[in-house]
Amino acid sequence: MDDNQLGRNIKHLREMHAETLEELGEAIHCAKSTVAGYERGVRKPDLQTLQTIGAHYNKTTDELLNSDLTDLGDLTLDLNSLSGMIQLIR
């Protein structure tokens, strides 16, 4: 893994969950500028913050640090598609 895999993972997870820097900052008890620093790779979270980020996104610290999570898909659902799937099930 390269030097900023963690930052890319945090940014991708935040965007997947449609969160702003400020919303993630509130969830992990830090300023949005701190979150932005994590994402850019100019700051590194301490272990406790890393664990808090992981818990927030249901990821392990190992996944955040050592996996490329940017291939995870978008969590947003097209309601029309969902409605169509429900109709097929019935």
Beta strands, then each sheet from edge to edge (+ up, - down):
end
